[in-house]
């Protein structure tokens, strides 16, 4: 009878170990996927920041052109 209890205990321990290993692998895979997604989001954010900086520079140039006194005169000549 004692031998059956020992075998049952061993089987339970093996099953618990297998279940915990399976869960650990599952969580490790999910963590890897999340890390990859975070890397992709970071790259996209960096790209958007660069685009925003470039657009700000272009707007500054356009503002300088539009506020230039020669622009309004040239615009009036073009309208004639």
C-alpha positions in Angstrom: 0.0 0.0 0.0 2.8 2.4 0.8 4.4 1.7 -2.5 1.2 2.8 -4.3 1.2 6.1 -2.3 4.9 6.7 -3.2 4.2 6.0 -6.9 1.1 8.2 -6.8 3.2 11.0 -5.2 5.9 10.6 -7.9 3.3 10.7 -10.7 1.7 13.8 -9.2 5.1 15.5 -8.9 5.9 14.7 -12.5 2.5 16.0 -13.7 2.9 19.2 -11.7 6.4 19.7 -13.2 5.2 19.1 -16.7 2.3 21.5 -16.3 4.6 24.2 -14.8 7.1 23.8 -17.6 4.4 24.1 -20.2 3.1 27.3 -18.5 6.6 28.6 -18.3 7.2 28.0 -22.0 3.9 29.6 -22.8 4.7 32.7 -20.8 8.2 32.9 -22.2 6.8 32.8 -25.8 4.2 35.5 -24.9 7.0 37.6 -23.4 9.1 37.2 -26.6 6.1 38.3 -28.7 5.5 41.3 -26.6 9.1 42.3 -26.7 9.1 42.0 -30.5 5.9 44.1 -30.6 7.5 46.7 -28.3 10.6 46.9 -30.6 8.4 47.4 -33.6 6.4 50.1 -31.9 9.6 51.8 -30.8 10.9 51.8 -34.4 7.6 53.2 -35.7 7.7 55.9 -33.0 11.2 56.8 -33.9 10.3 57.1 -37.6 7.3 59.2 -36.8 9.5 61.5 -34.7 11.8 62.0 -37.6 9.0 62.7 -40.0 7.5 65.3 -37.5 10.9 67.0 -37.2 11.2 67.2 -41.0 7.7 68.6 -41.3 8.4 71.2 -38.6 11.5 72.3 -40.6 9.5 72.5 -43.8 6.8 74.6 -42.1 9.5 77.0 -40.7 10.9 77.4 -44.3 7.4 78.0 -45.7 6.6 80.5 -42.9 9.8 82.4 -43.7 8.9 82.5 -47.4 5.3 83.6 -46.8 6.3 86.3 -44.3 9.0 87.6 -46.6 8.1 91.0 -47.9 9.2 90.0 -51.4 6.7 87.2 -51.4 3.7 89.5 -51.2 5.0 91.8 -54.0 5.7 88.8 -56.1 2.2 87.4 -55.4 0.6 90.7 -56.4 2.6 90.8 -59.6 1.5 87.2 -60.3 -2.1 88.1 -59.7 -1.9 90.9 -62.3 
